[in-house]
Amino acid sequence: MKKNIIVISGPSGVGKSTVIKEILINSSIIEQSISDTTRNSRGNGDSYHFIDEEEFLNNLKRGIYVEHNYYNGNYYGINKEVLRTILQKGHSALVDCNTAGLQHLLADEEFQKHILSFYLVAEPEIIYSRLQHRKTETPESLMRRMQEGVTDLKVAGSGIYNIIFSTDDGNPEDLAEKIIQACSGNLHIHSDYYPSELTALSRKLTFFCNELFK
Ligand code: 5GP
């Protein structure tokens, strides 16, 4: 069975979108599956279909999402038809979602067997500094995103991801290349972390947040 649904997750601020952009530039067969969201655009070319809550809830009732999630005050959902269209072309679908999204996809009979999943992590200081540099987060939403990261890391620490990479060295080109290689079946690509180490990282992030927001 070809693993042609590539899931990429990681705490907010880890640098996922930069790595995803590099993957899309460097592979002609990997296409991003664009999720629907009710959050506002950051105006930086972020890859979503932006819709309002009424439309999202209507879509949800019609059953168009393979999975959906409520995160930081907004809905996000993966449209089944968007995934199917990419797979029918013989391409691989790249899905950017949180740990809940992967859990939902792994529970879906149609899509579960296609999934190859990657989790990206970084040290708390690096995550914080990247979120600050975005200049789009209020102090409250920055704090919520950091705290969501704690929960996300704990879930990822349960071992649901195939490969875990660190973005600490800030080299998205190399990381994108390793992900492309792993997707083409290169078995010599290894994780930077064991899942159990993510639990320790989650504790470190909790400590960092407590110190920061005291
Ligand atoms: P952001 O607002 O920073 O673009 O995304 C917030 C979080 O939602 C990120 O962890 C991102 O990976 C995740 N996300 C984006 N689209 C989806 C989706 O369709 N489903 C789920 N479960 N998570 C998503």
Residues whose N, C-alpha, C, O or C-beta is under 5 A from the ligand:
A	BS01	5GP	I8 G10 S35 D36 H68 N69 Y71 Y76 G77 I78 D96 C97 N98 A100 G101
